[in-house]
Amino acid sequence: MSWQQKQITLKPYPRGFHLVTREFLELVPEIADYKIGLAHIFIQHTSASLTINENADPDVRKDFESHMNMVVPENASYYVHTLEGPDDMPAHIKGAMMGFELTIPIHKGKLRFGTWQGIYLCEHRNSASGRKLVVTLQGEK
């Protein structure tokens, strides 16, 4: 059993849901060394999140953003945490709802997604810097 861990930084993205599978794989080429295993991905932020979903139709990502904005609106009168702007508290709530980590199987040096699956960076802030991820790989090389 082999373990590896590294921190990577995704490029900055605007608010929305972004397919980052290709960028992720470029930043973590070590996945190719594993015959079988797991990739655990953890985002080190509370105002962005990760999920796995549709990798083909960009309308899915637009619909995610529209729906999350309806479910968690900005400027709600009951928000107390408002010093960092109207998008901050909703970003924390959206992050907690979507989640901060993923675990994906590795098979023969590749992430073992379903046919139409990919990694989304869910950016919940209007302006954000590159998001830091901790990636832990475990398995048989």
DRENDODREN-768769 format. One line per field, with one value per residue: residue number from 1; x, y, z of N, C-alpha, C in turn. Coordinates in Angstrom, 3 decimals. Example, Ala and Ser with C-alpha at 12.3 -4.5 7.8 and 13.67 -1.06 7.14 Angstrom:
num: (1, 2)
n.east: (13.190, 12.850)
n.north: (-5.690, -2.250)
n.up: (7.800, 7.080)
ca.east: (12.300, 13.670)
ca.north: (-4.500, -1.060)
ca.up: (7.800, 7.140)
c.east: (13.200, 12.900)
c.north: (-3.300, 0.030)
c.up: (7.800, 7.870)
***
This chain:
num: (1, 2, 3, 4, 5, 6, 7, 8, 9, 10, 11, 12, 13, 14, 15, 16, 17, 18, 19, 20, 21, 22, 23, 24, 25, 26, 27, 28, 29, 30, 31, 32, 33, 34, 35, 36, 37, 38, 39, 40, 41, 42, 43, 44, 45, 46, 47, 48, 49, 50, 51, 52, 53, 54, 55, 56, 57, 58, 59, 60, 61, 62, 63, 64, 65, 66, 67, 68, 69, 70, 71, 72, 73, 74, 75, 76, 77, 78, 79, 80, 81, 82, 83, 84, 85, 86, 87, 88, 89, 90, 91, 92, 93, 94, 95, 96, 97, 98, 99, 100, 101, 102, 103, 104, 105, 106, 107, 108, 109, 110, 111, 112, 113, 114, 115, 116, 117, 118, 119, 120, 121, 122, 123, 124, 125, 126, 127, 128, 129, 130, 131, 132, 133, 134, 135, 136, 137, 138, 139, 140, 141)
n.east: (0.855, 0.605, 1.035, 0.418, 0.601, -0.357, -0.458, -2.379, -3.071, -5.836, -6.503, -7.766, -11.307, -14.369, -17.443, -19.589, -20.219, -17.752, -16.184, -13.477, -11.908, -9.896, -7.869, -7.312, -6.273, -3.960, -2.492, -2.096, -0.424, 0.501, -1.477, -1.505, 0.346, -0.859, -2.272, -4.613, -6.788, -7.535, -8.464, -8.477, -9.895, -9.686, -10.993, -9.579, -11.143, -13.959, -15.855, -16.182, -16.741, -16.760, -17.919, -19.236, -20.444, -22.413, -20.494, -20.679, -22.742, -22.816, -24.976, -25.952, -24.242, -24.787, -27.466, -27.158, -25.906, -27.931, -30.010, -28.870, -28.527, -31.163, -32.052, -30.309, -30.240, -28.668, -28.191, -30.124, -32.306, -31.885, -29.207, -26.269, -23.517, -21.992, -19.921, -17.986, -19.157, -22.099, -22.119, -20.751, -21.734, -23.831, -22.123, -20.715, -22.806, -23.678, -21.314, -21.203, -23.500, -22.944, -20.482, -17.076, -15.241, -14.117, -14.099, -12.623, -12.524, -9.547, -8.404, -6.305, -4.507, -6.167, -8.821, -11.798, -14.454, -18.025, -19.681, -20.506, -19.378, -17.654, -15.284, -16.374, -15.546, -17.097, -17.623, -18.398, -18.113, -18.051, -15.607, -12.600, -9.494, -7.095, -8.068, -7.120, -6.315, -6.083, -4.711, -4.932, -3.527, -3.999, -3.145, -2.373, 0.582)
n.north: (-1.177, 2.155, 5.589, 8.995, 12.532, 15.803, 19.354, 21.329, 24.098, 25.429, 27.381, 30.789, 31.147, 32.568, 33.321, 30.531, 27.235, 25.051, 22.907, 21.083, 18.891, 18.230, 20.161, 19.418, 16.792, 17.399, 18.665, 16.651, 14.350, 12.012, 10.145, 8.393, 6.484, 4.556, 1.359, 0.495, 2.145, 5.006, 8.400, 11.080, 14.207, 17.370, 20.521, 23.510, 25.632, 27.640, 28.881, 27.881, 24.873, 21.310, 18.971, 16.127, 15.773, 16.082, 16.085, 16.917, 18.655, 22.072, 23.531, 22.295, 23.101, 25.836, 25.730, 24.620, 26.796, 28.769, 27.541, 27.181, 29.861, 30.621, 29.008, 29.743, 32.806, 36.036, 38.823, 38.239, 39.124, 38.067, 37.338, 37.585, 37.575, 39.611, 41.317, 40.802, 41.172, 40.804, 38.329, 36.573, 35.154, 33.609, 32.094, 30.518, 28.930, 27.612, 26.212, 24.450, 22.975, 21.749, 20.460, 19.676, 17.813, 15.043, 11.610, 9.493, 6.564, 4.951, 3.357, 1.386, 3.556, 5.737, 8.041, 6.627, 7.374, 7.615, 7.440, 10.115, 11.835, 14.362, 16.455, 19.150, 22.461, 24.410, 27.563, 29.962, 32.625, 36.058, 37.105, 35.445, 34.007, 31.647, 28.370, 26.240, 22.837, 19.781, 16.789, 13.396, 10.377, 6.931, 3.506, 0.685, 0.550)
n.up: (0.000, -0.865, -0.059, -0.812, -0.510, -1.404, -1.827, -3.968, -6.175, -7.661, -10.579, -10.384, -10.432, -11.674, -9.920, -9.727, -11.147, -11.997, -14.299, -13.494, -13.941, -15.895, -15.347, -12.700, -13.075, -14.515, -12.540, -10.739, -11.631, -10.570, -10.152, -12.252, -11.541, -10.000, -9.697, -8.508, -6.261, -4.177, -4.561, -2.527, -2.136, -0.814, -0.170, 0.964, 1.998, 3.047, 1.564, -0.902, -2.757, -3.494, -5.919, -7.707, -10.941, -13.948, -16.901, -19.521, -20.646, -20.443, -19.523, -17.259, -15.229, -15.158, -14.353, -11.793, -10.454, -10.675, -9.241, -6.665, -5.951, -5.689, -3.591, -1.527, -0.872, -1.437, 0.832, 2.814, 5.395, 7.924, 8.153, 10.033, 9.851, 7.954, 7.248, 5.287, 2.851, 0.701, -0.542, 1.072, 3.512, 2.298, 0.659, 2.503, 3.504, 1.159, 0.578, 2.784, 2.270, -0.225, 0.149, 1.141, 0.336, -1.706, -2.664, -4.890, -6.835, -8.031, -10.930, -12.759, -13.200, -13.675, -12.853, -11.797, -13.044, -13.670, -16.877, -17.648, -15.767, -13.852, -12.073, -10.174, -9.349, -7.113, -7.014, -4.800, -4.189, -5.306, -6.109, -6.040, -5.005, -6.327, -5.511, -2.857, -2.679, -0.911, -1.769, -1.368, -2.096, -2.176, -2.340, -4.483, -6.226)
ca.east: (0.000, 1.384, 0.310, 1.027, -0.264, 0.187, -1.383, -2.380, -3.885, -6.551, -6.498, -8.971, -12.506, -15.452, -18.541, -20.288, -19.850, -16.748, -15.635, -12.026, -11.278, -8.654, -6.877, -6.950, -5.409, -2.654, -1.802, -1.865, -0.078, 0.851, -2.585, -1.140, 1.216, -1.639, -3.079, -5.911, -6.693, -8.486, -8.007, -9.292, -9.664, -10.258, -10.792, -9.221, -11.878, -15.344, -16.762, -16.181, -16.964, -16.483, -18.907, -19.101, -21.694, -22.437, -19.303, -20.846, -23.608, -22.550, -26.220, -26.106, -23.500, -25.570, -28.648, -26.705, -25.703, -29.244, -30.777, -28.253, -28.815, -32.557, -32.163, -29.514, -30.145, -27.853, -28.880, -31.233, -32.364, -31.492, -27.765, -25.507, -22.148, -22.134, -18.805, -17.180, -19.953, -23.367, -21.954, -19.935, -22.499, -24.403, -21.055, -20.459, -23.941, -23.606, -20.187, -21.589, -24.503, -22.350, -19.433, -15.695, -14.331, -14.527, -13.262, -12.848, -11.706, -8.515, -8.297, -5.334, -3.907, -7.149, -9.972, -12.851, -15.732, -19.059, -19.559, -20.707, -19.024, -16.445, -15.111, -16.772, -15.257, -18.280, -17.109, -19.569, -17.806, -17.980, -14.180, -11.817, -8.173, -7.022, -8.478, -6.153, -6.839, -5.164, -5.017, -4.298, -3.653, -3.623, -3.441, -1.300, 1.248)
ca.north: (0.000, 3.385, 6.829, 10.263, 13.689, 17.057, 20.483, 21.953, 25.307, 25.630, 28.778, 31.493, 31.055, 33.454, 32.648, 29.558, 25.826, 24.898, 21.584, 21.233, 17.566, 18.280, 20.910, 18.577, 15.705, 17.980, 19.011, 15.426, 13.273, 10.812, 9.189, 7.394, 5.473, 3.639, 0.325, 0.530, 2.961, 6.087, 9.791, 11.906, 15.614, 18.226, 21.945, 24.190, 26.901, 27.485, 29.618, 27.153, 23.465, 20.341, 17.925, 15.392, 15.785, 16.072, 16.689, 17.160, 19.792, 23.201, 24.036, 21.717, 23.961, 27.077, 25.438, 24.494, 28.142, 29.414, 26.916, 27.501, 31.263, 30.695, 28.346, 30.500, 34.149, 37.070, 39.910, 37.825, 40.027, 37.370, 37.106, 38.411, 37.599, 40.395, 42.249, 40.512, 41.369, 40.075, 36.965, 35.770, 34.182, 32.601, 31.208, 29.531, 28.000, 26.779, 25.297, 23.394, 22.141, 20.977, 19.615, 20.121, 16.719, 13.986, 10.419, 8.924, 5.373, 4.920, 2.040, 1.369, 4.869, 6.765, 8.182, 5.744, 8.077, 7.130, 7.946, 11.562, 12.495, 15.156, 17.206, 20.559, 23.462, 25.242, 28.837, 30.664, 34.043, 36.854, 37.199, 34.540, 33.644, 30.217, 27.551, 25.220, 21.492, 18.744, 15.547, 12.224, 9.177, 5.697, 2.343, -0.185, 1.071)
ca.up: (0.000, -0.982, 0.230, -1.210, -0.261, -1.889, -1.939, -5.285, -6.253, -8.916, -11.017, -9.932, -11.264, -11.240, -9.232, -10.561, -11.066, -13.046, -14.510, -13.310, -14.013, -16.690, -14.565, -11.564, -13.532, -14.868, -11.298, -9.960, -12.567, -9.796, -10.235, -13.269, -10.934, -9.168, -10.354, -7.837, -5.058, -3.947, -4.504, -1.637, -2.477, 0.221, -0.446, 2.207, 2.032, 3.498, 0.676, -2.169, -2.457, -4.557, -6.154, -8.964, -11.680, -15.415, -17.495, -20.952, -20.970, -19.545, -18.943, -15.923, -14.295, -15.047, -13.549, -10.413, -9.919, -10.550, -8.156, -5.372, -5.637, -5.268, -2.297, -0.544, -1.456, -0.795, 1.531, 3.677, 6.560, 9.148, 8.209, 10.970, 9.318, 6.714, 7.079, 4.097, 1.648, 0.631, -1.049, 1.979, 4.304, 1.407, 0.194, 3.563, 3.547, -0.050, 0.747, 3.717, 1.608, -1.325, 0.708, 1.004, -0.004, -2.622, -2.753, -6.217, -7.056, -9.083, -11.563, -13.860, -13.409, -14.036, -11.980, -12.315, -13.105, -14.557, -18.237, -17.798, -14.510, -13.741, -10.822, -10.194, -8.328, -6.894, -6.500, -4.263, -3.984, -6.536, -6.442, -5.194, -5.526, -6.614, -4.371, -2.465, -2.436, -0.431, -2.470, -0.772, -2.923, -1.493, -3.146, -4.948, -7.430)
c.east: (0.899, 0.484, 1.120, 0.053, 0.434, -0.903, -1.243, -3.246, -4.513, -6.451, -7.769, -10.114, -13.524, -16.528, -19.257, -19.743, -18.972, -16.229, -14.109, -11.276, -9.934, -7.544, -6.388, -5.967, -4.025, -1.829, -1.461, -1.547, 0.257, -0.260, -2.235, -0.278, 0.447, -2.434, -4.507, -5.765, -7.811, -7.775, -8.985, -8.901, -10.407, -9.958, -10.611, -9.890, -13.308, -16.335, -16.694, -16.340, -16.626, -17.673, -18.560, -20.457, -21.415, -21.217, -19.484, -21.613, -23.373, -23.814, -26.458, -25.426, -24.210, -26.788, -28.304, -26.585, -27.038, -30.021, -30.192, -28.517, -30.263, -32.711, -31.468, -29.303, -29.143, -28.769, -30.102, -31.184, -31.882, -29.990, -27.118, -24.071, -22.172, -20.939, -18.005, -17.990, -21.172, -23.241, -21.264, -20.738, -23.204, -23.345, -20.738, -21.573, -23.903, -22.472, -20.550, -22.613, -23.884, -21.257, -18.035, -14.726, -14.989, -13.591, -13.630, -11.962, -10.684, -8.448, -7.374, -4.857, -4.863, -8.233, -11.124, -14.217, -16.757, -18.923, -19.612, -20.323, -17.719, -16.437, -15.523, -16.101, -16.501, -17.788, -18.301, -19.331, -17.752, -16.541, -13.416, -10.462, -8.208, -7.328, -7.482, -6.871, -5.736, -5.629, -4.220, -4.591, -3.218, -3.964, -2.196, -0.727, 1.649)
c.north: (1.238, 4.593, 8.012, 11.371, 14.934, 18.114, 21.054, 23.207, 25.389, 27.095, 29.465, 31.354, 32.075, 32.644, 31.717, 28.157, 25.506, 23.469, 21.702, 19.902, 17.618, 19.002, 20.079, 17.485, 16.206, 18.282, 17.782, 14.259, 11.955, 9.754, 8.060, 6.263, 4.379, 2.645, 0.350, 1.383, 3.976, 7.422, 10.541, 13.356, 16.468, 19.681, 22.676, 25.567, 26.627, 28.225, 29.088, 25.681, 22.611, 19.410, 17.221, 15.438, 15.772, 16.779, 17.080, 18.448, 20.942, 23.812, 23.496, 22.611, 25.293, 26.865, 25.242, 25.879, 28.843, 28.848, 27.255, 28.950, 31.449, 30.116, 29.144, 31.905, 35.041, 38.062, 39.468, 38.646, 39.378, 37.056, 38.098, 38.606, 38.297, 41.298, 42.026, 40.589, 40.474, 38.651, 36.040, 34.733, 33.175, 31.615, 30.141, 28.481, 27.054, 25.768, 24.133, 22.448, 21.221, 20.034, 20.058, 19.016, 15.730, 12.803, 9.718, 7.686, 5.601, 3.494, 2.158, 2.779, 5.981, 6.853, 7.397, 6.413, 7.247, 7.854, 9.465, 12.333, 13.276, 15.902, 18.651, 21.301, 24.332, 26.527, 29.697, 32.149, 34.760, 36.985, 36.301, 34.310, 32.161, 29.413, 26.429, 23.915, 20.630, 17.436, 14.422, 11.023, 7.984, 4.536, 1.555, 0.376, -0.063)
c.up: (0.000, -0.725, -0.293, -0.860, -0.788, -1.866, -3.343, -5.220, -7.633, -9.304, -10.489, -10.945, -10.781, -10.517, -10.212, -10.331, -12.268, -13.097, -14.481, -13.402, -14.738, -15.917, -13.382, -11.994, -13.960, -13.630, -10.447, -10.916, -11.862, -9.831, -11.205, -12.701, -10.197, -10.014, -9.822, -6.583, -4.971, -4.011, -3.607, -1.891, -1.467, -0.121, 0.881, 2.317, 2.491, 2.610, -0.764, -1.796, -3.675, -4.702, -7.459, -9.647, -13.173, -16.008, -18.962, -21.253, -19.988, -18.945, -17.544, -14.897, -14.102, -14.172, -12.080, -9.771, -9.706, -9.371, -6.784, -4.973, -5.195, -3.854, -1.194, -1.103, -0.727, -0.083, 2.320, 4.964, 7.845, 9.211, 9.161, 10.454, 7.949, 6.406, 5.798, 2.807, 1.580, 0.098, -0.052, 2.768, 3.406, 0.882, 1.229, 3.615, 2.347, 0.058, 1.657, 3.084, 0.555, -0.830, 0.319, 0.597, -0.956, -2.437, -4.054, -6.373, -8.174, -9.604, -12.770, -14.220, -13.786, -12.972, -12.601, -12.168, -13.858, -15.891, -18.330, -16.542, -14.610, -12.416, -11.045, -9.049, -8.265, -6.229, -6.096, -3.985, -5.324, -7.026, -5.487, -5.839, -5.866, -5.360, -4.140, -2.154, -1.861, -1.067, -1.805, -1.650, -2.085, -2.402, -3.506, -6.227, -8.354)
***
